[in-house]
Amino acid sequence: MEQNVLDTLLELERAVEAMPRTTPKPNLLPLFSRLDELTRTLASTTDPLLLHYLHKKSYEKARLLLQGREAENARGNCHGHVDEQGREWTPERADVPQAEGGGKMPPAR
């Protein structure tokens, strides 16, 4: 499945690079839709950083990660990754629900 994501990311990159030389401009919406669908079907064991990049639409970062080039990913201007609430994001916390104030939620009973 990750190979399908990488193939689609590479196809998107080629389409974007060709845009200045192409008339009419390519329709990128099908590629974005395919990436959204592939993201939804990734296994729960998928690298949390890859899921983070795909959910945030950081497609270049996702491509570099899938190509084994994660070291080339520049840190964002937010001095690290943040979650939807603006708290620092780490792979360890990716799937852990957060309580008010940022603490881990107690297990459901």
One Martini backbone bead per residue (centre of mass of N, CA, C, O) as a GRO file, in nm:
protein
  109
    1MET     BB    1   0.058   0.063  -0.021
    2GLU     BB    2   0.302   0.257   0.001
    3GLN     BB    3   0.372   0.234  -0.300
    4ASN     BB    4   0.115   0.375  -0.399
    5VAL     BB    5   0.175   0.639  -0.265
    6LEU     BB    6   0.445   0.696  -0.402
    7ASP     BB    7   0.345   0.685  -0.694
    8THR     BB    8   0.145   0.924  -0.658
    9LEU     BB    9   0.351   1.134  -0.567
   10LEU     BB   10   0.520   1.120  -0.829
   11GLU     BB   11   0.291   1.199  -1.020
   12LEU     BB   12   0.239   1.473  -0.893
   13GLU     BB   13   0.521   1.590  -0.932
   14ARG     BB   14   0.522   1.572  -1.241
   15ALA     BB   15   0.272   1.749  -1.291
   16VAL     BB   16   0.379   2.006  -1.155
   17GLU     BB   17   0.642   2.036  -1.325
   18ALA     BB   18   0.467   2.055  -1.608
   19MET     BB   19   0.280   2.307  -1.595
   20PRO     BB   20   0.447   2.538  -1.746
   21ARG     BB   21   0.436   2.337  -2.029
   22THR     BB   22   0.115   2.305  -2.002
   23THR     BB   23  -0.158   2.266  -2.246
   24PRO     BB   24  -0.354   2.213  -2.050
   25LYS     BB   25  -0.395   2.193  -1.736
   26PRO     BB   26  -0.379   1.976  -1.501
   27ASN     BB   27  -0.574   1.760  -1.312
   28LEU     BB   28  -0.522   1.713  -0.958
   29LEU     BB   29  -0.770   1.597  -0.806
   30PRO     BB   30  -0.737   1.288  -0.850
   31LEU     BB   31  -0.473   1.269  -0.686
   32PHE     BB   32  -0.582   1.374  -0.418
   33SER     BB   33  -0.802   1.158  -0.390
   34ARG     BB   34  -0.614   0.915  -0.393
   35LEU     BB   35  -0.452   0.996  -0.141
   36ASP     BB   36  -0.690   0.996   0.053
   37GLU     BB   37  -0.766   0.698   0.011
   38LEU     BB   38  -0.495   0.572   0.086
   39THR     BB   39  -0.485   0.689   0.370
   40ARG     BB   40  -0.747   0.541   0.473
   41THR     BB   41  -0.610   0.236   0.402
   42LEU     BB   42  -0.407   0.235   0.604
   43ALA     BB   43  -0.255   0.090   0.839
   44SER     BB   44  -0.214   0.105   1.185
   45THR     BB   45   0.110   0.030   1.138
   46THR     BB   46   0.183   0.280   1.028
   47ASP     BB   47   0.378   0.526   1.013
   48PRO     BB   48   0.311   0.808   1.193
   49LEU     BB   49   0.464   1.012   1.015
   50LEU     BB   50   0.324   0.950   0.752
   51LEU     BB   51   0.040   1.012   0.848
   52HIS     BB   52   0.095   1.302   0.920
   53TYR     BB   53   0.176   1.403   0.640
   54LEU     BB   54  -0.086   1.318   0.493
   55HIS     BB   55  -0.292   1.476   0.673
   56LYS     BB   56  -0.120   1.757   0.614
   57LYS     BB   57  -0.022   1.756   0.307
   58SER     BB   58   0.296   1.656   0.316
   59TYR     BB   59   0.410   1.527   0.035
   60GLU     BB   60   0.716   1.564   0.029
   61LYS     BB   61   0.772   1.435   0.303
   62ALA     BB   62   0.648   1.162   0.235
   63ARG     BB   63   0.831   1.094   0.000
   64LEU     BB   64   1.101   1.104   0.151
   65LEU     BB   65   1.033   0.886   0.354
   66LEU     BB   66   0.972   0.657   0.141
   67GLN     BB   67   1.280   0.704   0.019
   68GLY     BB   68   1.482   0.737   0.272
   69ARG     BB   69   1.489   1.089   0.313
   70GLU     BB   70   1.424   1.230   0.596
   71ALA     BB   71   1.679   1.417   0.641
   72GLU     BB   72   1.564   1.633   0.419
   73ASN     BB   73   1.367   1.731   0.614
   74ALA     BB   74   1.240   2.014   0.708
   75ARG     BB   75   1.172   2.213   0.944
   76GLY     BB   76   0.936   2.381   1.058
   77ASN     BB   77   0.819   2.702   1.171
   78CYS     BB   78   0.716   2.549   1.454
   79HIS     BB   79   0.946   2.381   1.588
   80GLY     BB   80   0.777   2.148   1.484
   81HIS     BB   81   0.530   1.945   1.550
   82VAL     BB   82   0.171   1.971   1.536
   83ASP     BB   83  -0.134   1.958   1.636
   84GLU     BB   84  -0.461   2.064   1.622
   85GLN     BB   85  -0.390   2.229   1.913
   86GLY     BB   86  -0.062   2.308   1.904
   87ARG     BB   87   0.085   2.072   2.000
   88GLU     BB   88   0.331   1.878   2.038
   89TRP     BB   89   0.444   1.634   1.810
   90THR     BB   90   0.459   1.275   1.842
   91PRO     BB   91   0.469   0.948   1.760
   92GLU     BB   92   0.382   0.845   2.047
   93ARG     BB   93   0.109   1.048   2.032
   94ALA     BB   94  -0.065   0.995   1.773
   95ASP     BB   95  -0.287   0.769   1.921
   96VAL     BB   96  -0.325   0.950   2.181
   97PRO     BB   97  -0.543   1.062   2.374
   98GLN     BB   98  -0.620   1.386   2.496
   99ALA     BB   99  -0.629   1.579   2.756
  100GLU     BB  100  -0.667   1.828   2.927
  101GLY     BB  101  -0.348   1.984   2.911
  102GLY     BB  102  -0.201   1.711   2.755
  103GLY     BB  103  -0.275   1.460   2.882
  104LYS     BB  104  -0.339   1.149   2.930
  105MET     BB  105  -0.576   0.930   2.896
  106PRO     BB  106  -0.762   0.734   3.053
  107PRO     BB  107  -0.879   0.442   3.062
  108ALA     BB  108  -1.140   0.275   2.976
  109ARG     BB  109  -1.425   0.112   3.158
   0.00000   0.00000   0.00000
